[in-house]
Amino acid sequence: MFKQITSLNGNEAYLIASLWIFFIFFIIVGIILIRMKKQHTTYMSNLPFGDEESEQHTNTD
């Protein structure tokens, strides 16, 4: 495996491009998470529980 990495023969552009895509993707995700409002985060975290509670209330009526 390490012999393949040391003798790239012109294929290093693919490695560098994939590294940049990976790096940029996680930077964008990090920025989105930092800029996300606390209220939206709380709402999204309570969504699964809100659906079950509303179903239980409609079934018992």
Legacy VTK file of the C-alpha trace (Angstrom):
# vtk DataFile Version 3.0
C-alpha trace
ASCII
DATASET POLYDATA
POINTS 61 float
0.000 0.000 0.000
2.762 2.451 0.853
4.570 1.661 -2.396
1.490 2.848 -4.283
1.479 6.132 -2.377
5.154 6.851 -2.974
4.995 6.094 -6.721
1.971 8.077 -7.872
3.084 8.592 -11.503
0.967 11.683 -12.115
-2.107 10.594 -10.156
-1.475 12.933 -7.258
-3.997 15.403 -8.674
-6.809 13.019 -7.725
-5.482 12.694 -4.189
-5.111 16.440 -3.745
-8.553 17.122 -5.249
-10.245 14.581 -2.998
-8.445 15.995 0.038
-9.628 19.512 -0.809
-13.212 18.342 -1.377
-13.162 16.537 1.984
-11.621 19.550 3.740
-13.998 22.123 2.202
-17.068 19.971 2.912
-16.312 19.718 6.626
-15.462 23.408 6.877
-18.836 24.282 5.317
-20.658 21.886 7.641
-18.816 23.394 10.625
-19.770 26.932 9.587
-23.399 25.916 9.155
-23.449 24.308 12.597
-21.826 27.310 14.263
-24.243 29.758 12.611
-27.323 27.629 13.371
-29.726 29.220 15.825
-30.156 27.574 19.212
-33.941 27.637 18.806
-33.731 25.651 15.557
-31.392 23.104 17.170
-33.797 22.626 20.085
-36.761 22.272 17.727
-34.972 19.678 15.576
-33.811 17.682 18.609
-37.380 17.468 19.958
-38.986 16.417 16.658
-38.930 12.646 17.254
-40.455 13.081 20.692
-43.107 15.516 19.484
-44.437 13.045 16.896
-44.826 10.228 19.403
-46.555 12.459 21.924
-49.042 13.765 19.366
-49.823 10.206 18.174
-50.395 9.032 21.762
-52.772 11.916 22.439
-54.792 11.248 19.309
-55.022 7.510 20.027
-56.279 7.942 23.601
-59.060 10.378 22.677
LINES 1 62
61 0 1 2 3 4 5 6 7 8 9 10 11 12 13 14 15 16 17 18 19 20 21 22 23 24 25 26 27 28 29 30 31 32 33 34 35 36 37 38 39 40 41 42 43 44 45 46 47 48 49 50 51 52 53 54 55 56 57 58 59 60
